[in-house]
Amino acid sequence: MTDTIDTAESRDFESALSETASATETALERLIPQVDGPESRVVDAMRYSALGGGKRVRPFLIICGAEIFDVPTEQAERVAAAAEMIHTYSLIHDDLPAMDDDDLRRGQPSCHKKFDEATAILAGDGLLTLAFEVLGESETHPLPAVRCELTVALAKAIGAQGMVGGQMLDLVAENQDLDMPTVTRLQRLKTGALIEFCCQAGAILGQADEKSRHHLHTYSHDLGLAFQIVDDLLDVEGSTEEIGKTAGKDADAGKATFVSLLGAERAREQAGILADQAAKHLEIFGNKANLLQKLAKFVVERRS
């Protein structure tokens, strides 16, 4: 890739998604190098999970968002890799027997099945801490204030008032009758908070104005809900082979979801409405936000 990311209007969406996934994989390979010695087992587990493929939607949000504000490629890719480390850590811990107890992730054995539970916990911890190390390094941005803002924003997104809090709500929600506002709040914390960070990261790197950040915030709000509704639909309608993890687990656990509350048809309709709204929030950026607008459509049409 060049020193600055190619303009959005000149790139095909599928090609851009593939390029972003490849660039993120390369960055992760570089930032999580193999090591020798007794600690190599935990590094192997970190690499096994982080380099396990996937669509890399969160890095795509960061890299395409950074493109709007002419952020250098290397900076965007480092933050994208850090966000993917956080996402991977959350998946490793989510799959543990004490959490969702899932043996499959991305069509492969979960980290605790490939290695063991203790190693999986440490691998998640290693990815979590490495992400903040990456954000704090000068290569991510020359201005300490920008690196600090990224670090604080990510910490808020994944802490007790974000992803971790959402996971706690998810655990206590089993076999409880939750209403729509509660399920919506749960998913905004568990899934939406990290998506929000990813949508804002490019603006932080580019030191964008508040108006631009507001439009990205409203985009992330609608996109995150649409993303989770489709996840709920795939859990009901998809196969284990398609989605790369055990299908039907939410229903088996008695969890309230958007699909259980709305029904499949209404849930699908709502996801489409949210995706359309998300795309409209970005009209202020013109063609520079073309790929992010296309992502909203992709999110509701995906099959995995």
C-alpha positions in Angstrom: 0.0 0.0 0.0 1.1 3.6 -0.5 2.0 6.2 2.2 -1.6 7.3 2.3 -4.7 5.1 1.8 -6.2 5.2 -1.8 -9.3 7.3 -2.1 -12.5 5.5 -1.3 -14.4 6.4 -4.4 -11.8 4.6 -6.6 -12.0 1.3 -4.8 -14.4 -1.6 -5.1 -15.9 -2.6 -1.7 -15.0 -6.3 -1.8 -11.4 -5.5 -2.9 -11.1 -2.9 -0.2 -12.4 -5.3 2.5 -9.9 -8.0 1.3 -7.0 -5.4 1.2 -7.9 -4.3 4.8 -8.0 -7.9 6.1 -4.6 -8.6 4.4 -3.0 -5.4 5.8 -4.3 -6.1 9.3 -3.0 -9.7 9.1 0.4 -8.3 8.1 0.4 -5.8 11.0 -0.6 -8.5 13.5 2.2 -10.8 12.2 4.7 -8.0 12.8 3.3 -6.9 16.2 3.0 -10.4 17.6 6.3 -12.0 16.6 7.1 -15.6 17.5 9.4 -16.1 20.5 11.6 -18.8 22.0 11.5 -20.0 25.6 8.8 -21.1 28.0 6.6 -18.1 27.2 6.4 -19.2 23.6 3.2 -21.2 24.3 1.2 -18.2 25.2 2.5 -16.2 22.2 1.6 -19.2 20.0 -1.9 -19.1 21.4 -2.1 -15.3 20.8 -1.0 -15.8 17.2 -3.3 -18.8 16.7 -6.4 -16.7 17.7 -5.4 -13.3 16.2 -4.2 -14.7 12.9 -7.2 -16.9 12.5 -8.8 -15.0 9.7 -12.2 -13.3 9.8 -13.7 -10.4 7.9 -11.8 -7.8 9.9 -14.8 -5.5 10.0 -13.4 -3.4 12.9 -10.1 -2.7 11.2 -12.0 -1.8 8.1 -13.9 0.8 10.1 -10.7 2.3 11.4 -8.8 2.3 8.1 -11.7 3.7 6.1 -12.5 6.2 8.8 -8.9 7.3 8.8 -9.0 7.7 5.0 -11.7 10.4 5.4 -9.2 12.5 7.3 -6.0 11.7 5.2 -4.3 9.8 8.0 -1.1 8.0 7.0 -1.6 4.3 6.4 0.9 3.0 9.0 -0.9 4.9 11.8 -4.3 3.6 10.8 -3.1 0.0 10.4 -1.4 0.0 13.8 -4.7 1.2 15.5 -6.6 -1.3 13.4 -4.3 -4.1 14.6 -4.7 -3.0 18.2 -8.5 -3.0 17.9 -8.4 -6.5 16.4 -6.3 -7.7 19.3 -9.0 -6.4 21.6 -11.7 -8.1 19.6 -9.7 -11.4 19.6 -9.1 -11.2 23.4 -12.9 -10.8 23.9 -13.6 -13.8 21.7 -11.0 -16.0 23.5 -12.6 -15.2 26.9 -16.1 -15.4 25.6 -15.5 -19.0 24.4 -14.3 -20.2 27.8 -16.4 -22.7 29.7 -17.1 -20.1 32.4 -18.6 -17.8 29.7 -20.3 -19.1 26.6 -18.5 -22.4 26.5 -18.0 -22.7 22.8 -15.6 -25.2 21.2 -15.5 -23.5 17.8 -14.4 -20.1 16.6 -14.0 -19.1 12.9 -14.5 -22.8 12.0 -11.5 -23.9 14.1 -11.1 -25.2 17.7 -11.5 -22.3 20.2 -8.3 -21.2 21.9 -9.0 -23.2 25.1 -9.6 -26.3 23.0 -6.5 -25.9 20.9 -4.3 -25.2 24.0 -5.9 -25.3 27.4 -8.1 -23.0 29.6 -5.2 -21.4 31.5 -3.2 -20.6 28.3 -6.4 -19.2 26.7 -6.9 -16.8 29.6 -3.3 -15.7 29.4 -3.5 -15.3 25.6 -6.5 -13.0 26.0 -4.7 -11.0 28.7 -1.6 -10.8 26.5 -3.6 -9.5 23.5 -5.4 -7.0 25.7 -2.2 -5.5 27.1 -0.3 -5.6 23.8 -3.1 -3.5 22.2 -2.5 -0.7 24.7 1.3 -1.0 24.2 0.8 -0.5 20.5 -1.4 2.6 21.0 1.1 4.1 23.3 4.1 3.9 21.0 5.2 6.9 19.0 4.8 5.1 15.7 1.0 5.2 16.2 1.0 9.0 16.2 3.7 11.6 16.8 1.6 13.6 19.2 1.3 12.2 22.8 -2.1 13.9 23.2 -3.5 11.9 20.3 -2.1 8.6 21.6 -3.5 9.4 25.0 -7.0 10.1 23.6 -6.9 6.8 21.7 -5.9 5.0 24.8 -8.6 6.5 27.0 -11.3 6.0 24.3 -10.4 2.3 23.9 -10.3 1.8 27.7 -13.8 3.3 28.1 -15.1 1.2 25.2 -14.0 -2.1 26.6 -14.3 -1.6 30.4 -17.1 -2.0 32.9 -19.1 0.7 31.2 -18.5 -0.9 27.8 -17.7 -4.4 26.5 -16.9 -6.0 29.9 -20.1 -4.6 31.3 -22.1 -5.9 28.4 -20.6 -9.3 28.8 -21.7 -9.2 32.5 -25.2 -8.3 31.5 -25.2 -11.1 28.9 -24.2 -13.7 31.6 -26.9 -12.6 34.0 -29.5 -12.4 31.2 -29.7 -16.2 30.7 -33.3 -17.4 31.4 -34.5 -13.9 32.3 -37.3 -12.1 30.6 -35.5 -9.0 29.2 -37.4 -6.2 27.4 -36.2 -4.5 24.3 -34.6 -1.5 26.0 -32.5 -3.8 28.2 -31.4 -6.0 25.3 -30.5 -2.9 23.2 -28.4 -1.6 26.1 -26.7 -4.9 26.5 -25.7 -5.1 22.9 -24.6 -1.4 22.8 -22.2 -2.2 25.5 -21.1 -5.7 24.5 -20.8 -5.2 20.8 -21.5 -1.5 20.0 -18.9 0.1 22.3 -15.9 -1.3 20.5 -17.5 -0.6 17.1 -18.0 3.0 18.3 -14.3 3.3 19.1 -13.4 1.9 15.7 -15.6 4.5 14.0 -14.0 7.3 16.0 -10.4 6.2 15.8 -9.7 7.7 12.4 -11.2 11.0 13.5 -9.0 10.9 16.6 -5.9 10.2 14.5 -6.9 13.0 12.1 -7.8 15.4 14.9 -11.2 15.9 13.3 -13.7 18.5 14.5 -16.7 17.7 16.7 -19.2 17.9 13.9 -17.4 15.1 12.0 -17.1 13.0 15.2 -20.8 13.4 15.9 -21.7 12.0 12.4 -19.4 9.1 12.9 -21.0 8.5 16.4 -24.5 8.3 15.0 -23.3 6.1 12.2 -21.7 3.7 14.7 -24.8 3.6 16.8 -27.0 2.4 14.0 -24.3 0.2 12.4 -23.6 -1.6 15.7 -27.3 -2.4 16.4 -27.7 -3.6 12.8 -24.6 -5.8 13.2 -26.0 -7.4 16.3 -29.4 -8.0 14.9 -27.9 -9.9 12.0 -25.7 -11.8 14.4 -28.9 -12.9 16.2 -30.5 -13.8 12.9 -27.5 -15.9 11.9 -27.6 -17.7 15.3 -31.1 -18.8 14.5 -31.0 -19.3 10.7 -27.3 -20.0 9.9 -25.5 -23.3 10.2 -22.4 -24.0 12.3 -20.4 -24.4 9.1 -21.6 -21.0 7.8 -21.0 -18.9 10.9 -17.9 -20.7 12.1 -19.2 -21.2 15.6 -21.9 -23.3 17.2 -25.3 -22.1 15.9 -28.5 -21.9 18.1 -26.6 -21.3 21.3 -28.6 -18.2 22.3 -32.0 -20.1 22.1 -30.5 -23.1 23.9 -29.4 -20.8 26.7 -32.7 -19.1 26.9 -31.2 -15.7 26.1 -33.5 -12.8 25.0 -32.3 -11.5 21.7 -33.6 -9.1 19.0 -35.0 -12.1 17.1 -36.7 -13.7 20.1 -38.3 -10.3 20.9 -39.2 -9.1 17.4 -39.4 -12.3 15.4 -37.1 -13.0 12.4 -39.0 -10.9 9.8 -39.3 -7.7 11.9 -35.7 -8.1 13.1 -34.5 -8.3 9.5 -36.6 -5.3 8.5 -35.2 -3.3 11.5 -31.6 -4.2 10.6 -32.2 -2.8 7.1 -33.7 0.4 8.4 -30.7 0.9 10.7 -28.2 0.2 7.9 -29.9 2.8 5.7 -29.9 5.3 8.5 -26.2 4.6 9.2 -25.3 5.3 5.6 -27.2 8.6 5.6 -25.3 9.9 8.6 -22.1 9.9 6.4 -23.5 11.9 3.6 -21.7 15.0 5.0 -18.3 13.4 4.0 -19.3 12.9 0.3 -17.5 10.2 -1.7 -14.8 9.9 1.0 -17.2 7.8 3.1 -18.4 5.6 0.2 -16.8 2.4 1.6 -18.2 3.0 5.1 -21.7 3.4 3.5 -21.3 0.2 1.6 -20.2 -1.5 4.8 -23.6 -0.8 6.3 -25.2 -2.7 3.4 -22.7 -5.5 3.7 -23.4 -5.9 7.4 -27.1 -6.8 6.9 -26.4 -9.0 3.9 -23.6 -11.2 5.3 -24.0 -14.9 6.0 -21.3 -15.3 8.5 
